[in-house]
Amino acid sequence: MENGWSSLKEKTAPYVLLSPFLFGFIIFFSYA
């Protein structure tokens, strides 16, 4: 279980880091 959870965090970590940038792009394009 522990190994599966760590691999899941490794897969989702880039998306968590990129989500603020994606959110910013959505706001930018909605006002553009």
Helices and strands as residue ranges (DSSP letters): H 2-31
